[in-house]
Amino acid sequence: MPLILFNKPFDVMCQFSAHERRKTLADFLDITGIYPAGRLDADSEGLVLLTDDGKLQHRISHPDSKQTKTYIVQVEGIPDDNALARLNGPLDLGDFVTKPGDARRIEEPEWLWERQPPVRHRNTIPTSWIAMTLSEGKNRQVRRMTAAVGLPTLRLVRIAIGPFSLATHPLWPGEWREVSTSELDRR
């Protein structure tokens, strides 16, 4: 049962079936029978785990499994203490209330690759970076959370899922590697 770490590039669909306008996982991974354990939308980048084991897929992606997910987020504006406190939750997004998480200001990571195409730049509006760790991953949750506190997301990169991190398993966008599932058992 392989466990694959993949650094999903921007504008790639997190699916193997063909898409009429965008690249998909099939353009990068020539491995049959594997599926993503959780997804990233096309305009998000970063770590995706894939496996051929349905139980492992459920264990990684289900909120009860306690596999936290860490994101670095470039936002429009500068977060103040109130915005960070709200991001740390719980935060009411209308159709659900988020679980508490961990959000903090960070400097732009020096190791981060350039996005293609680049994020739009406006001279009159400052941008900043936030690191967010969540124990859930509802559809577009991070983007909805930052928008709810007045900090629209410009760039979203998932850098870790549970014990797997792009810091300890460096991959450039489009690269992948197989890893042992034993790291999940150490948690």
Helices and strands as residue ranges (DSSP letters): E 3-8, E 12-13, E 23-24, G 25-27, E 35-36, E 45-51, H 54-61, G 63-65, E 69-76, H 81-87, E 102-106, E 127-134, H 141-148, E 153-161, E 164-165, E 176-179, H 182-185
